[in-house]
Amino acid sequence: MFSYLRERFTSHLRERSRRRARLVSKDGRCNIEFGNVEQSRFVFLIDIWTTILDLRWRYKMTIFISAFLGSWFLFGLLWYVVAYIHKDLPEFNPSINHTPCVENINGLTSAFLFSLETQVTIGYGFRCVTEQCATAIFLLIFQSILGVIINSFMCGAILAKISRSKNRAKTITFSKNAVISKRGGKLCLLIRVANLRKSLLIGSHIYGKLLKTTITPEGETIILDQVNIEFVVDAGNENLFFISPLTIYHIIDKNSPFFHMAAETLLQQDFELVVFLDGTVEATSATCQVRTSYIPEEVLWGYRFAPIVSKTKEGKYRVDFQNFSKTVAVETPHCAFCLYNEKEAKAKEKKGYDNPGFVLAEVNETSDTKM
């Protein structure tokens, strides 16, 4: 009993580890790690704009808050130094006729507040620069210009992060499973994809890559060998009219890597099918890419997708997303090779065939009866 449970538990862990070993997750994130990179991280600072955009929100906001607080505090120290050099602080006991560089700066706290008012252009009017100190005027101009640059960079980065086309890709969804069944008399691998927004993706193009481990004739092992997988719809694979869910399919013929697979051996295969959808967002004219992946456990042999589009009495077309990933079992050949041979056999039955080994011999009939 315990040995049986242990075996089931081990197989379950093996199954879970196999499901997790995928390059592209279902939501399109790439599971890859770079190690021993010889190039310095300074190269990421050269392209600081892309580095900031690629950061997660928590790191981005930490950098933004630190940049603002740091600049305010730094210039607050400079304003305090100016007031200290000019002897405007109360500990110097300035005379009644003394004109300070910045009025009403009494310490480090008031200098920090004046720095904040200057950079964010609040200007309460209680603290202000006088015309008696050229250093203070220059520092005021420099902080104002630097503050505008920081604000522009931070606001631009936040706006670019929000409007990235990657967010538009989240409203494009693929079916949970891929199916293999007959379509138009051919064995095909089918995947369903839907656009959850009414705005279209212009110039959409869909394609796939089959990732698997191969061994070359020279004995080299290629871990992530990529094989092109062509997906089409009835109107082609480019410039899709992506207003309703589409069922894309890949024809499993002699040139397909799925040709030598069968229903009995599919789960024993080690591959990952990555599907890509490229398009241009209609609202922003920005290009975006949506991707997902399927492992052998997510490819169902002998199924097709349930109908999803219907027409109402009012004449509108209705899409029922409850059946988006629902599948229905259908009669399907257990391998593409069998379907290919079956077609040939039926064609020969219809046309008939000649036996080249058959020879017609003429026989002369003789009578042995004597009169």
C-alpha positions as CSV (number, residue, x, y, z in Angstrom):
1,M,0.0,0.0,0.0
2,F,2.7,2.4,1.0
3,S,4.8,1.5,-2.1
4,Y,1.8,2.3,-4.3
5,L,1.3,5.7,-2.6
6,R,4.9,6.5,-2.9
7,E,4.9,5.6,-6.6
8,R,1.9,7.8,-7.2
9,F,3.4,10.7,-5.3
10,T,6.7,10.3,-7.2
11,S,4.9,10.3,-10.5
12,H,2.9,13.3,-9.5
13,L,6.0,15.3,-8.6
14,R,7.6,14.2,-11.9
15,E,4.5,15.4,-13.7
16,R,4.5,18.7,-12.0
17,S,8.2,19.3,-12.7
18,R,7.7,18.5,-16.3
19,R,4.8,20.9,-16.6
20,R,6.9,23.7,-15.1
21,A,9.8,23.1,-17.4
22,R,8.7,25.4,-20.2
23,L,10.4,28.3,-21.8
24,V,7.3,30.5,-22.3
25,S,4.5,30.5,-19.8
26,K,0.8,30.6,-20.7
27,D,0.7,34.4,-20.2
28,G,3.7,34.9,-22.5
29,R,6.5,35.5,-20.0
30,C,9.8,33.9,-20.8
31,N,11.4,31.6,-18.3
32,I,15.1,32.1,-19.0
33,E,18.0,33.1,-16.8
34,F,21.3,34.7,-17.9
35,G,24.4,33.6,-16.1
36,N,28.1,34.6,-16.2
37,V,27.5,37.6,-18.3
38,E,30.9,39.1,-18.9
39,Q,29.6,42.5,-20.0
40,S,29.5,45.2,-17.3
41,R,26.1,46.3,-16.0
42,F,27.2,49.8,-17.0
43,V,25.8,49.1,-20.4
44,F,22.3,49.1,-18.9
45,L,22.9,52.6,-17.6
46,I,23.8,53.8,-21.1
47,D,20.3,52.9,-22.3
48,I,18.7,54.3,-19.1
49,W,15.3,54.9,-20.8
50,T,14.8,51.2,-21.7
51,T,16.1,50.1,-18.3
52,I,13.6,52.3,-16.5
53,L,10.7,51.1,-18.7
54,D,11.6,47.4,-18.1
55,L,11.7,47.8,-14.3
56,R,8.7,46.6,-12.3
57,W,6.4,49.2,-10.8
58,R,7.7,48.8,-7.2
59,Y,11.3,49.4,-8.3
60,K,10.3,52.3,-10.6
61,M,8.4,54.1,-7.9
62,T,11.2,53.6,-5.5
63,I,13.6,55.2,-8.0
64,F,11.2,58.1,-8.6
65,I,10.6,58.9,-4.9
66,S,14.3,58.6,-4.2
67,A,15.2,60.9,-7.1
68,F,12.8,63.6,-5.9
69,L,13.6,63.4,-2.3
70,G,17.4,63.2,-3.1
71,S,17.3,66.3,-5.3
72,W,15.2,68.3,-2.7
73,F,17.6,67.4,0.1
74,L,20.7,68.0,-2.0
75,F,19.6,71.5,-3.0
76,G,18.4,72.1,0.6
77,L,21.9,71.6,1.7
78,L,23.2,74.0,-1.0
79,W,20.7,76.6,0.1
80,Y,21.8,76.1,3.7
81,V,25.4,76.5,2.7
82,V,24.6,79.7,0.8
83,A,22.8,81.1,3.9
84,Y,25.7,80.0,6.1
85,I,28.4,81.6,4.0
86,H,26.3,84.8,3.7
87,K,25.7,84.7,7.5
88,D,22.0,84.8,7.1
89,L,21.3,82.3,9.9
90,P,20.0,83.4,13.3
91,E,23.1,82.1,15.1
92,F,25.2,84.9,13.4
93,N,22.9,87.6,14.9
94,P,22.5,89.6,11.6
95,S,21.8,93.3,12.0
96,I,18.4,94.9,11.2
97,N,19.7,96.3,8.0
98,H,21.1,93.0,6.8
99,T,19.6,91.7,3.5
100,P,19.8,87.9,3.3
101,C,20.3,85.9,0.1
102,V,17.0,84.0,0.8
103,E,14.6,85.5,3.3
104,N,13.2,83.4,6.2
105,I,15.8,80.6,6.1
106,N,16.5,79.8,9.7
107,G,18.0,76.4,9.5
108,L,18.3,73.1,7.5
109,T,14.6,72.4,7.7
110,S,13.6,75.8,6.3
111,A,16.3,75.3,3.6
112,F,14.8,72.0,2.6
113,L,11.3,73.5,2.4
114,F,12.6,76.3,0.2
115,S,14.2,73.7,-2.1
116,L,10.9,71.8,-2.4
117,E,9.0,75.0,-3.2
118,T,11.5,76.0,-5.8
119,Q,11.7,72.7,-7.6
120,V,8.0,72.0,-7.8
121,T,7.2,75.7,-8.4
122,I,4.9,76.0,-5.4
123,G,6.1,79.4,-4.3
124,Y,4.2,80.1,-1.1
125,G,5.7,83.6,-1.0
126,F,7.0,83.4,2.5
127,R,10.6,82.5,1.4
128,C,12.1,84.1,-1.6
129,V,15.5,85.0,-3.2
130,T,16.6,88.6,-3.0
131,E,18.7,90.5,-5.5
132,Q,21.6,91.0,-3.2
133,C,23.2,87.5,-3.8
134,A,24.3,86.4,-7.3
135,T,25.1,82.9,-6.0
136,A,21.5,82.4,-4.9
137,I,20.1,83.6,-8.2
138,F,22.4,81.2,-10.1
139,L,21.4,78.3,-7.8
140,L,17.7,79.1,-8.2
141,I,18.0,79.0,-12.0
142,F,20.0,75.8,-11.9
143,Q,17.5,74.0,-9.6
144,S,14.5,75.2,-11.7
145,I,16.0,73.8,-14.9
146,L,17.1,70.5,-13.3
147,G,13.7,70.1,-11.7
148,V,11.9,70.5,-15.1
149,I,14.2,67.8,-16.5
150,I,13.6,65.4,-13.6
151,N,9.8,66.0,-13.8
152,S,9.7,65.5,-17.6
153,F,11.7,62.3,-17.4
154,M,9.7,60.8,-14.6
155,C,6.3,61.7,-16.0
156,G,7.4,60.5,-19.5
157,A,8.5,57.2,-18.1
158,I,5.3,56.7,-16.2
159,L,3.2,57.6,-19.2
160,A,5.3,55.3,-21.5
161,K,5.0,52.5,-19.0
162,I,1.2,52.8,-18.8
163,S,0.7,53.1,-22.6
164,R,3.1,50.2,-23.6
165,S,1.6,47.8,-26.1
166,K,2.4,45.0,-23.7
167,N,-0.7,45.9,-21.8
168,R,-2.8,45.7,-25.0
169,A,-1.5,42.2,-25.4
170,K,-3.3,41.2,-22.2
171,T,-6.6,41.5,-23.9
172,I,-5.6,38.9,-26.5
173,T,-6.2,35.3,-25.2
174,F,-5.5,31.9,-26.5
175,S,-7.3,28.7,-25.8
176,K,-6.1,26.7,-22.8
177,N,-5.5,23.6,-25.0
178,A,-4.6,22.8,-28.6
179,V,-6.5,20.1,-30.4
180,I,-5.7,17.7,-33.2
181,S,-8.5,16.6,-35.5
182,K,-9.5,16.4,-39.2
183,R,-10.3,19.7,-41.0
184,G,-11.1,19.8,-44.6
185,G,-10.1,16.1,-45.0
186,K,-6.6,16.8,-43.5
187,L,-5.2,16.2,-40.1
188,C,-4.6,19.6,-38.4
189,L,-3.5,21.0,-35.1
190,L,-6.0,23.7,-34.1
191,I,-5.7,26.6,-31.6
192,R,-8.3,29.2,-30.9
193,V,-7.5,32.9,-30.3
194,A,-9.7,35.8,-29.4
195,N,-9.6,39.6,-29.1
196,L,-11.4,40.8,-26.0
197,R,-11.6,44.4,-27.2
198,K,-13.7,45.7,-30.1
199,S,-10.8,47.7,-31.4
200,L,-8.9,45.7,-34.0
201,L,-5.3,44.7,-34.4
202,I,-4.2,45.9,-37.8
203,G,-1.9,43.8,-40.0
204,S,-2.0,40.8,-37.7
205,H,0.4,37.9,-38.4
206,I,0.4,34.6,-36.6
207,Y,3.1,31.9,-36.6
208,G,4.7,29.3,-34.3
209,K,7.9,27.8,-33.2
210,L,8.4,24.2,-32.0
211,L,11.1,23.9,-29.4
212,K,12.6,20.6,-28.7
213,T,15.9,18.9,-28.0
214,T,17.6,17.4,-31.1
215,I,20.9,15.6,-31.7
216,T,22.7,16.4,-35.0
217,P,24.4,13.8,-37.1
218,E,27.7,15.1,-35.7
219,G,26.6,14.3,-32.2
220,E,25.9,17.8,-31.1
221,T,22.9,18.2,-28.7
222,I,20.8,21.3,-29.3
223,I,18.6,22.0,-26.2
224,L,16.3,24.6,-27.7
225,D,16.1,23.7,-31.4
226,Q,13.5,25.8,-33.2
227,V,11.4,24.5,-36.0
228,N,9.0,26.8,-37.9
229,I,5.3,26.0,-37.6
230,E,3.0,27.6,-40.1
231,F,-0.5,28.5,-38.9
232,V,-3.2,29.6,-41.2
233,V,-6.9,30.4,-41.2
234,D,-9.1,30.0,-44.2
235,A,-8.1,33.5,-45.5
236,G,-4.4,33.1,-44.9
237,N,-2.1,34.0,-41.9
238,E,-1.6,37.7,-42.6
239,N,-3.9,40.7,-42.3
240,L,-6.4,38.8,-40.2
241,F,-9.9,40.3,-39.7
242,F,-9.6,39.9,-36.0
243,I,-13.1,41.0,-34.9
244,S,-14.2,37.7,-33.6
245,P,-12.5,34.6,-32.2
246,L,-10.5,32.8,-34.8
247,T,-9.5,29.1,-35.1
248,I,-6.0,28.9,-36.5
249,Y,-4.7,25.5,-37.7
250,H,-1.5,23.9,-38.8
251,I,-1.7,21.2,-41.4
252,I,0.1,18.0,-40.3
253,D,1.6,16.8,-43.6
254,K,4.9,15.1,-44.5
255,N,6.8,18.4,-43.8
256,S,5.3,18.9,-40.4
257,P,7.2,17.8,-37.2
258,F,4.0,16.3,-35.9
259,F,3.7,13.9,-38.8
260,H,5.5,11.0,-37.1
261,M,3.6,11.5,-33.8
262,A,0.6,9.5,-32.8
263,A,-2.2,9.6,-30.3
264,E,-0.5,6.9,-28.2
265,T,3.0,8.5,-28.2
266,L,2.0,12.2,-28.0
267,L,2.5,12.4,-24.2
268,Q,5.9,10.7,-24.5
269,Q,7.2,13.5,-26.7
270,D,9.3,16.3,-25.3
271,F,8.5,19.6,-27.1
272,E,7.0,23.0,-26.5
273,L,4.9,24.7,-29.1
274,V,5.2,28.5,-28.9
275,V,2.6,30.5,-30.7
276,F,3.1,34.2,-31.6
277,L,0.6,36.9,-32.8
278,D,2.0,40.2,-34.0
279,G,-0.1,43.2,-34.8
280,T,-0.5,46.9,-34.7
281,V,-2.8,48.5,-32.1
282,E,-5.4,50.5,-33.9
283,A,-5.7,53.2,-31.2
284,T,-2.0,54.0,-30.7
285,S,-0.4,52.6,-33.9
286,A,2.1,50.7,-31.7
287,T,3.1,47.2,-32.5
288,C,2.6,44.4,-30.0
289,Q,3.2,40.7,-29.7
290,V,1.2,38.1,-27.9
291,R,2.6,34.7,-27.2
292,T,1.7,31.5,-25.4
293,S,2.9,27.9,-25.3
294,Y,1.6,24.4,-25.3
295,I,3.3,21.3,-24.0
296,P,2.3,17.7,-24.9
297,E,-0.1,17.5,-22.0
298,E,-2.0,20.5,-23.4
299,V,-2.4,19.0,-26.9
300,L,-5.6,17.0,-27.1
301,W,-5.7,14.4,-29.9
302,G,-9.1,13.6,-31.3
303,Y,-11.0,16.7,-30.2
304,R,-12.3,19.9,-31.8
305,F,-13.5,23.2,-30.4
306,A,-17.1,23.7,-29.5
307,P,-19.0,26.4,-31.5
308,I,-18.7,29.9,-30.0
309,V,-20.3,32.3,-32.4
310,S,-24.1,32.5,-32.9
311,K,-26.7,34.9,-34.3
312,T,-29.4,36.4,-32.2
313,K,-33.0,37.2,-33.3
314,E,-32.1,40.9,-33.5
315,G,-29.5,40.0,-36.2
316,K,-26.4,40.5,-34.0
317,Y,-23.6,38.1,-33.7
318,R,-23.0,36.8,-30.2
319,V,-19.7,35.3,-28.9
320,D,-20.1,33.0,-26.0
321,F,-16.8,32.9,-24.2
322,Q,-18.0,30.1,-21.9
323,N,-17.3,27.7,-24.8
324,F,-14.0,29.4,-25.7
325,S,-11.7,26.5,-24.5
326,K,-14.4,23.8,-24.5
327,T,-13.6,20.8,-26.6
328,V,-15.7,18.0,-28.1
329,A,-14.4,14.5,-28.9
330,V,-14.6,13.6,-32.6
331,E,-13.5,10.6,-34.7
332,T,-9.9,11.2,-35.6
333,P,-7.1,8.9,-37.1
334,H,-4.6,8.1,-34.4
335,C,-1.7,9.3,-36.6
336,A,-1.2,11.4,-39.7
337,F,0.7,8.5,-41.5
338,C,-2.4,6.3,-41.1
339,L,-4.6,9.0,-42.6
340,Y,-2.2,9.4,-45.5
341,N,-2.2,5.6,-46.2
342,E,-6.0,5.4,-45.8
343,K,-6.4,8.1,-48.5
344,E,-4.1,6.3,-50.9
345,A,-5.9,3.0,-50.3
346,K,-9.3,4.5,-51.0
347,A,-8.0,6.2,-54.1
348,K,-6.7,2.9,-55.4
349,E,-10.0,1.2,-54.7
350,K,-11.8,3.8,-56.8
351,K,-9.4,3.7,-59.7
352,G,-8.5,0.1,-59.6
353,Y,-5.0,-1.1,-60.3
354,D,-3.2,-3.6,-62.7
355,N,-1.1,-6.5,-61.6
356,P,2.1,-6.3,-63.6
357,G,2.8,-10.0,-62.8
358,F,-0.3,-11.3,-64.5
359,V,0.1,-12.8,-68.0
360,L,-2.7,-14.0,-70.1
361,A,-1.8,-17.3,-71.8
362,E,-3.8,-18.7,-74.7
363,V,-4.7,-22.4,-74.5
364,N,-5.3,-24.5,-77.7
365,E,-8.0,-27.0,-77.1
366,T,-7.3,-30.5,-78.7
367,S,-9.5,-33.5,-79.0
368,D,-8.2,-36.9,-78.2
369,T,-11.3,-38.7,-79.5
370,K,-10.6,-41.0,-82.4
371,M,-13.1,-42.1,-84.9
